Structure formats: structure tokens, C-alpha cells
Amino acid sequence: MQLVMGKGPIPSEIMIVGEAPGATEEEFGEPFVGRSGKLLDEALKQAGLIRSNIYITNVFKLRPPVNRRPTPMEIVDHMEILAEELHKVQPSYVLLLGNTALSVFGPRNMQNVSKVRGVNLSPYHDYKMYATFHPSAGLRNPEWKRAMFEDISDFAKIAGCTHLAST
């Protein structure tokens, strides 16, 4: 088992937080490089965002057995690492991918991405924070994929297009 730490510039205006690494991420030691990562890259590109200008990480830094969701205790074990990443990265905007990331950052009464899409969750933090579906959900459900692409596009606009790709 290999720790998969976040990757991107430090500090970074934008931080994206997912759930946990998959097999490909564990193999390469980098977040979002497998099938979900390819879909995330496509959504970022369509929104005009450059991945290399964004810090990308996960709540849990190890691949859970049988690719299951990390347990609350496993997440607690890695909270110090995530808190350190947030402190170093100092993002102005955070995009949460999926219910697991939302459960860590969002208020207790808002732990379902489908209910908080497009809602500014920043009253609870020093940075502006939004949530969308995890790319793995988008791989399984075309409606969630479409929603994720829309949300990331809206997020890019909210972030002031500070990391827009130059064409």
C-alpha cells in the first residue's frame, strides 16, 4: 500500500478534493490518473481550467481494500494530512468531488452532493467551497456526468477564471 499524496502547485488558488485513490493512482502514486482522472481532465479542459495549475488531492490517501469507500475511522486517520495540505496550499476555492469529500467538509445536514450542487458552502470555511459528483459516478451515470461537467464549468466562472487555459 502506497500513500497517494496530493499534486499541484503550492500555494494554489484552486484545490480539488476527492475520496481515495484507485488502483491506477496507487500504482503511479498520483491522484486522479485512472479512468476517473481522465474524465476529470476532460471536464477541467472543457471548463477552460489547466490541471497543472490546480492542487488535486483526496480525503483518504490509501486505496481502500476492494476499492470500497473509506470508513469514518480511516478518514479520521488521514485528517491531519489533509489539514496540512489545506494549510500549505491556501486555496481560495475548493471543489469537493463526491459525498465522501462533502461529508468531511460540508455541514452535517448537507452530505448529499445532489442536494448541494451549486451551493456556496463557504460560510463554513475561509475559502469558497462547492461540491459536485465524483467522476467515478459520472462514469456510471450519464446524467451525473453531465451535471459534473456543468458544475465544473460554473466553478471555473465562480473562481474568476484565474486559471483559464490560454487558447
HELIX and SHEET records of a PDB file:
HELIX    1   1 ALA A   23  PHE A   28  1                                   6    
HELIX    2   2 ARG A   35  ALA A   47  1                                  13    
HELIX    3   3 ARG A   51  ASN A   53  5                                   3    
HELIX    4   4 PRO A   65  ASN A   67  5                                   3    
HELIX    5   5 PRO A   72  VAL A   89  1                                  18    
HELIX    6   6 ASN A   99  PHE A  105  1                                   7    
HELIX    7   7 VAL A  113  VAL A  116  1                                   4    
HELIX    8   8 SER A  122  TYR A  124  5                                   3    
HELIX    9   9 PRO A  135  ARG A  140  1                                   6    
HELIX   10  10 PRO A  142  ILE A  158  1                                  17    
SHEET    1   A 4 TYR A  55  ASN A  58  0                                        
SHEET    2   A 4 ILE A  14  GLY A  18  1                                        
SHEET    3   A 4 TYR A  93  LEU A  97  1                                        
SHEET    4   A 4 LYS A 128  THR A 132  1                                        
END                                                                             
